[in-house]
Amino acid sequence: MAETTEAGLPKGFRGAEQGWPELHRIPHPPHRVPLLGDVLGVDRRRPLQDSLRIARRLGPIFRRRAFGNEFVFLWGARLAADIADESRFAKHVGLGVANLRPVAGDGLFTAYNHEPNWQLAHDVLAPGFSREAMEGYHGMMLAVAARLTGHWDREQAAGRAVDVPGDMTKLTLETIARTGFGHDFGSFERERPHPFVTAMVGTLTYAQRLNSVPVPLAPLLLRAPARRNAADIAHLNRTVDGLVADRRRSGGGDGDLLDRMLETAHPGTGERLSAENVRKQVITFLVAGHETTSGALSFALHYLARHPEVAARARAEVDRVWGDTAEPGYDQVAKLRYVRRVLDESLRLWPTAPAFAREARQDTVLAGEHPMRRGAWALVLTAMLHRDPEVWGEDAERFDPDRFDAKAVRARPPHTFKPFGTGARACIGRQFALHEATLVLGLLLRRYELRPDPDYRLRVTERLTVIPDGLRLHLERRPAPARPAAPVTVPDDGVESGARCPVRGTGE
C-alpha cells in the first residue's frame, strides 16, 4: 500500500480494519462471501459506476471488502469538506494510482508525499502555468484546434459522423505535446491512434485491472496482460527518451516545460531534476495532460448535442463575445462565461478523474464522527460528491449549466466541486486544461451545429479516468459569424467555480 505523509510515519494500513477503530459503524453491502468479500453483483469492468450504485444505496460513507482487505469510500459533502482539511489530511497514493508507479514513478501525480522530487518538480514547473506562460501557449492551442476543425470539415463534407472521444484525444495529446515539449505526434494524419496513445490506454487499463484480483494471484491471473503492460511501459519510455534526446541535441526550445525540466534549478536549493525523474515527469504530463481533458471535452460535446437549447445559448455567447475575429485572443476565452458553465456542469456529472484518496496525517476524528488513526485513508468518490442531493438538489442527475452561475456558486458550501482534486496536490495544470477546453468548445460551437445519433445512450468507459464510449456526432457547418455592431463589454460578475484561482500545487 501507499506511504504516509512524511518520512518517519508508518507506511500506512493495508485495510481499513487497522486504520478505522470504529469500522463496524460504517455500512457495507449485504451478502458478503467468506474470503472474497463483497463480490456478488460486482461489475469488474465498471468499478466506478458499480461504486456509485452502492453509494446511492448505503449513504455518504460506506465500506467494501475485496480479497481480505477493507476499503472506506465517502461522498457526503460534510465528510468531503472535512477530509479536505490540509492540516489533518494529505493526498494518499493508493489503489489504481499506486499501480501506475512502474510507469510514472515519483512524477507529480504518483509521488508519495514524503518523496523530495514532488516538491522539487512542483516548484520548478509551477511557473510554466503562470498567466504569462499560458498566454504563450494560446497560439499553439489555436494551431492544434485548426487541425481538428480541418479534419472535422473533411468528415462533414463526406457525410460521416465524427468520432468524438478519438478526435478529442488527438487534439489534447497534440496540444500538450506541442506546448509542453515542442513535439508533434502527427495524430490527425493517422488513421489509427498513435502508438503512444495505445500504450497509454494499455497501462491505465492494466492499473485498473490490478485492483480486481488478489495481489498474490496477479502474476498468475494476469500473466499475458502483465507482459503487454511491460511492453507498453517500454514504448512510453522509448518515446519520451527520444523526445528528450532530440531536445538536448537541438540545444533547447522556447522555455517550455521540457526546458524547465532540463535546465531550471530550484530557486531555493539549486537542485535539478534527475534524468530519470525528467522521464517520469514527461510521461506524467503527456498522459495526465491529455487524457482527462479529452474526456471533459467529449462529455461536454455530448451534453451540448443532447441539449440544443444550451448549445444555442452558448453559441450566441461565442458569436456575441468573439464576433467575426478569425482567432480569438487569450483574454477573449475567459469571457465565455456560459461556455465555461457548460464545461463545469459536464465535469460535475462526469469528473474525468472521478475519485481521489486522502490519508490522515495524525490520529483524528473525521467530521466529528469517525475516528481515524494516522495513515488511515479513504477514497472520495468525486462523481458521487457532485451528485449529493443535499448540495445539488433532488435533480442532481439533470444537466443544468446554470448551477455554475456566480450567484449559485457563492451560495454553495466549499469543497463540493472537486474535479481537479484538492489541496496542495490538486492539479497543477488546472488552468491550462480549462483554457484549452473552453477555447475548443467556443471554436466548435461557432463552426458547427452538433447533431446526436438519436439511438445513442451514454456509455462510460473506465480506465482510472472516464470517457464516453462510442460517442459519434453529425455536424452541420454554420455560416461565418457577422461582425457585431459595437464592441461588447462582458461584465465581471464574480469568480465562477474557481475560474480565476491561481495555479495550485491532475490530482498531483
Secondary structure, DSSP 4 states (H G I P E B T S, - for coil): ----SSTTS----SSHHHH-TTGGGS---SSPBTTTBS-TT--TT-HHHHHHHHHHHH-SEEEEEETTEEEEEE--HHHHHHHT-TTTEEE---HHHHHTHHHHTTSTTT--TT-HHHHHHHHHHGGGGSHHHHHHHHHHHHHHHHHHHHHHHHHHHTTPPEEHHHHHHHHHHHHHHHHHH-----GGG-SS--HHHHHHHHHHHHHHHHTTS-GGGHHHHTHHHHHHHHHHHHHHHHHHHHHHHHHHHHT--SS-HHHHHHHPPPTTT-----HHHHHHHHHHHHHHHHHHHHHHHHHHHHHHHH-HHHHHHHHHHHHHHHTT-SS--HHHHTT-HHHHHHHHHHHHHS-SS-EEEEEESSSEEETTTEEE-TT-EEEEEHHHHTT-HHHH-TTTTS--GGGGSHHHHHHSPTTS--TT--GGGS-TTHHHHHHHHHHHHHHHHHHEEEEE-TT----EEESSSEEESS-EEEEEEPPPPPPPSSPPPPP-----TTTTPPP-----
